[in-house]
Amino acid sequence: MAWAGILLGMVTGLCAAVAGYAIGGLPLWACLLIYPAAGAAVALLAVVLMYWHREWTGGPGGSRPPGGRLAAA
């Protein structure tokens, strides 16, 4: 999960910085601040969404019963 978040964050941050400079006409210092801000936000969002998805589906093997509740031990 963390590797996917890091990769998505790096790509998104780089795209946001380049688009801000080329399309938005932002100064270079603003684009240098956008890169880590956008990258960190997307990385955290990706990790949280993957964690929630894993919890909803019952993990990698789908070990939850159809009712969604595990038996008490």
N, C-alpha and C positions, 0 to 999 in steps of 0.2 A: 504494500500500500504506500509506503513511504517513497519508494523509488518512483512509482507512477506520479505521485504528487510533486516530487522534485522535478522530474522531467517536464510535466505539464506546466509547472510554475516557471521554469526557465524559458520554455518556448513562449509562453504567454507574456512574460515580462519583456522578453526581447522584442516580440511583435508590438507590444504596446509602446515601447520606447522608440522603435523605428517609425511606427505610424504617427506617434506624437511629433516627432521631429520632421518627417517628410510630408505628412498630410496636414497635421495640425499647426505646423509652424512654431512649435514650442522651442524655447531656448534649450541649449544643450544641458544646462544644469537641471532643468525641470525633467528632461528625459532620463537623466541619470538617477533622479529620485523616483521616477515612475517605475523603472525596471525592478528594483527590489520590492516596492510596494505591491505592484500587480502580481509579481511572481509569488510573493509570500501569501497573498490573499488566495490565489488560485491553488497553490499547493495545500494550504490548510483546508480549503473547501473540498478538494479532491480526496484528501485523506478522510475527512469526516463523512463524505458521501459514500466512500467505499466501506467504511466501518459500519455505517447504518445499513447499507445494503447487505453486508455480511450478517448483521444481527437479524434483519428481516427474513433472510432466506435460510437461516439456521446454520450458517457456516459453509465451508467448502463442499462437504459431502451431503448437504441437505438433510441433516440428522434429526431435524424436528419432525414430530408427528403432524399429520394433517390438521389437527386442532390447534397447533401452535404452542401447546403447553407440554412441558416435560413432566414425567412422573416423579412424584416425591419419593425420596429414598427412605 
